[in-house]
Amino acid sequence: MAQAHEHPGSGTRDRSSETREAHKVTLIGAVLDFTVGLAKAVIGWLVGSAALVADGIHSFSDVLTDAFVMAATHFGRREADANHPYGHGRIETMATLWLGSALIFVAGGIAWASISRLVSGAALPTPGVWGIGVAVAALLSKEWIYRYTLRVARRVDSRLLEANAWHSRSDALSTVVVLIGLIGAELGVGWLDAVAAIVVGVMVGQIGGRLLWESGQELVDTALPEAERERMRAIAEEVEGVRSVHELRSRTLGSDTVVDLHIVVPARVTVSEGHEIGTEVARRLREAFPTVTDVTFHIDPQDDTGENTPLQRALPLRQEVEQALEGCWASHPAWSARVALDLHYLDETIDIALYIRDLPPERDLDQAASDLREAAQGLDWMGELRLWQGPGKG
């Protein structure tokens, strides 16, 4: 049994490029949020619309969110280090949880403020063309940044950016509420504001709830979908030398995926060959799944599915085995002529392959093997014995 850990080369994912792209779209969103917020606040104050002023303050708050997203994206996409061997992807996950929570509070605030106005019977002032015009412009700009951010989020596979995109959409939806209220005030139908707020609040709340659920699933190490896991298993079993794959486990860390699996190989392959088989499995998995950044493979000489420990009893290691064999075979010519000793731990026993130089002419290989087996009858951990004769093991 062998275990190895494989990381991708630096060219597998261009993290610096992804981070730059994420920062670019977030910075554009921050500038837009500031501009839109300023326009809403100023025009709302001029036309006497408290709803438009409040929506402007909401847009200003988004600038702080954008700064938070930029910081989380920067630190969340840094390479692994000694204190964070699996990378910093969970920073993005925690930030997504925060944004999901913020969306739920925004949803509640939108609905509560409008319902309160409806219950109190407060009259909305007539906003005029300037108030309605700035609301329409803000709505179009926020919808554009939502679509742009979502497109980048999917390209760089960032749930945090996706959450920020939906936050922009929530701002657009809150502007819809304000716009409906403004138009209603213009037409003398103020209750439309409260009805629209309830609908929009539910929509934004659903988005926040989905982000909280997905991030929570990631924090408890939920596996990839079954279809993806089965595809990974099929890819691994296509590699030459792989007899089967079991205990394939996966989890996500931000935009990264971590996989570990047990690979069953022929029982008597060398350690280096088994490692190379596992390395090839890791290569193919990373080629098929670009988000896979870490593969840990466990090389098994036999299928140990479902066993907590591959061996049910403690078997002696090489030094103890050689001492025991020395005690049994010290006087045997084959033991004295050995050039190499291979041990294979299989089925709770140790199979022994003994490589020797030429035996004396009066002794043949079968007789020597028979004598060795008889002398070692007291070793209950000993399995098969194979005797090989030649000039030496390469």
RALINCOR-V485741 format. One line per field, one symbol per residue. burial: I if it has 9 or more other C-alpha atoms within 8 Angstrom, else O. A space follows every 50 residues. Layout:
burial: ???
This chain:
burial: OIOIOIOIOOOOOOOOOIIOIIIOIIIOIIIIIIOIIIIIIIIIIOIOIO OIIIIIIIIIOIIOIIIOIIOIIIIIIIOIOOOOOOIIIIIIIIIIIOII IIIIIIIIIIIOOIIOIIOOOOOOOIIOOIIIOIIIOIIIIIIOIIIIII OIIIOIOIIIIIIIIIIIIIIIIIIIIIIIIIIIIIOOOIIIIIOIIIOI IIIIIIIIIIIIOOIIIIIOIIOIOOOOIOOIIOIIIOIOOIIIIIOIOI IIIIIIIIIIIIIIIIIOOOOOOIIOIIIIIIOIIIOOOIIIIIIIIIII IIOOOOOOOOOOOOOOOOOOIOOOIOOOIIOOOIIOIIIIIOIIOIOIII IIIIIIIOIOOOOOIOOIIOOIIOIIOOOOOIOOIOIOIIOIOO
